[in-house]
Amino acid sequence: MSTGRDPETARGSDDIDSRFGRYGGQYVPEALMPAIEELEDAYRRYVLDNEDGFMDDFRARLRDFGGRPTPLQRADRLSERYDTEVYLKREDLLHGGAHKLNNALGQALLAQYMGKERIIAETGAGQHGTATAMACAHLGVDCEVYMGRTDINRQRPNVFRMLANGAEVKPVDVGRGTLKEAISETMRDWAETVEDTHYVIGSIVGPHPFPRLVRDFQAVIGEETRRQFRDRERVGESPDAVLACAGGGSNTMGAFHAFRPDDVDLYAVEAGGSTLAVDEAAGVAPNSASLSTGSEGVLHGARTRVLQDGDGQVVESHSVSAGLDYAGVGPELAHLVETGRVRAVNVDDDAALEAFHRFSQLEGVIPALETAHAFAYLERHHDELGEEVVVNVSGRGDKDLETVLEETAARDVENAPDMSVFEATDGVMGGGHLNDAGGDGGD
């Protein structure tokens, strides 16, 4: 992409800084600059200044349609296991099953206030696509979602949910067919349709003002957590640590933002994949740990930490979790890690799968594979985190059950349940088709 303006000097409307340290900026084609500037203006007017009562409308819809606030639950069995007070911020209980609705509803509503008639979005794990489809159905706006073919195949339940909510799902077959390619295709669409279309980006990535806009819509997670924690009896004013998984970083910054002024350790848990090594010859990073192993570069309109080779070419990322399978990270999170306010850590695929089963069995909550990375880090490092720890449960794991079944069968995963029951029902679970069991699905 060409540089629409110099990120070293660019500032947003009314001096809203477009950068986080040296990260951020607006690396976009000139054709997109009018839409970017229009969005900057709308961000200032409606989100920051609450013009026309926008934020009041947004918060009311989050409450009535989304089901906020979500609970802060003490994890009794994990607390006993680790001899640590463990609390769960239950974003899996938000309407749609993940934190994604906070941002999707906010941006879809903002687009309506801006007079846009069409919404486009990208999705990896399908949670953002589902949330956007639900928000658009709620508001009566046309919705199209770009999704990589690889992710469509491994996240079929969420594809069905998007279709059920009236969205059009547009497969992306270029590259690996994952989140990076889906974002690129959505940006191409937006560049050609800016007059009547708003792009609901799904994370704190992209050109300014998207990282701040998405963060501000997701900040409700940490705001609620901070208030709920302080309201509990016999508990200190703040937890010792907050953990959240980190891909692009929307749930991460949503959980962290309110705690930034406090004496609280913030851990961004990345997807370590199969190894942290990068195969430059093959153009592959078998992980999605751009904070831990990436270098400074430009991706999707912003300067940030990127998985790339020595020539600056973005390499293919990997994670067992579709929602973390991304070669970059939000510029604000990159800045906070660089300055030491946030600690970037990582766990591998095997640890995440083990944590998925362990947490499900101990707490009766099936977590998203993304969230399972945070629980894997808790399992291995709980004695380093302090006496009171909050884990953001970014989403529920219904969408991941087929992936977990396949990945668990392919490796020796500690704590995995006995899967032999599926041997007798292979036509139902193993074939991968809606009507494998026969019949017309009438009942």
C-alpha positions, 0 to 999 in steps of 0.5 A: 500500500502507498502512504497516504500521509506521513505517520511521523507528522500526521495527527487526527482531527482536532489533534487526536494523535494518530500514533502510539510512540512510533507505531500507528499512522495512516499508510493507506492509498489516497483513494481511502483518505476521504473515508479515513478523514470522514471517520476521524471526524465522526469518531471525534463528534460521536464517540469522544463528544457524544454528539446527538447522544451517540454514546448514550444510545450505544451503551443502552443497546449494549445493555438491552441487546448485548446483555451488559454488564457481563459477570466477574466470576470467581473461578473456585476450582482454579483458585483451589488448584493454584492457591490463587484467587482467580477471577473470570471476566465472562465476555463469553456470556455477551450476546453472540458468545464473545467480546466482539459485539462491543465493537461491532455494534458500536461501529455499525451504529456509528455508520448509521449515524454517518448515513452509510447504507452498507457494512463490510467486515472481515473475520478470522474465527468468525466471531467478529463476522457473527457479531457484525451480522447480528448488529446489522440485523439489529439495525437493519443495515446490509452486511457483507463479511469477507472470510478466508477459505481456510477459516471458513473450513475450520469455523463452519458454525460461525459461517452458518450463524452469519448467514442465519443473521442475513449477512453475505459471506464472501470467501477469500481464496488468495494466500493462505485464506486466513485473517490477513487475506480477509482484511486485505480484500475488505480494504480493497472493497472499501477503497472502491465503495467509500461513499456508501460503505463503512468498514467495521474492522474487527480489531485494534489494527489498521490506519488511524482512527481504527485502533483508538475507535475499536479500543474505545468500544471495547474498553467497557470490558476493563471498566466493568472489571475494575468496578466489579473487582472493587465492589467485591468484599474482602478484595483489594482495590485492584488485582495483581494481574490481568491476562488476555489472549492477544492476536490483533489485540481488541479483547486485550486492550479492552481488558487492559485500558482501564487498568493502565494507571493502576499498579496491575501487571498486564499480560498479553498471551500470544499464540506460540504455534508449533515453534517461535522460529521463522522459516524465512526460506519458506516464508512461514512463521509457525506461530502468531507471536508478532509481539514476541518474535516480530519486527517493526513494519507496516501491515494493513495501514499501520506501522506495528510489529509484524512477522516478516522476513529480512526483506520486509515481506510479511510471512505466513502465520500459524495458530491452532486458533483461527482468531489469533492466526494473524501476522501483526498486532495493534499499534497501541499494544506494540507500543505498550509492550515496547515501553514495558507497560504490558508483558508479551508472553506466549504459549504453544498449540499443545499447551492451549489444547490442554488448557481448553480441556482442563478449564472445561472440566474444572469450571464447566465453561468451554472457552474459545481456543483463543482464550485457552492460550491465556489459561495455558499461561496461567497453568504454567506461571500462576505462582508468578502472577500474585495473589489475585488474577483476572483472566478475560474469557474473550469468547466461548468455544462452541465454534472450536469443537470440530477443530479441537476434536481433530487436533486432539485426535492427532496428538497426545494431549494431556487431560483430553477426554476419551474420544472413542465414542466418535468411532461409532458415529464417524458419519455424523462428526467425522465426515464434515458435511451437514447431512452425513447422517442422511435424511432431510433434516426435518426434525 
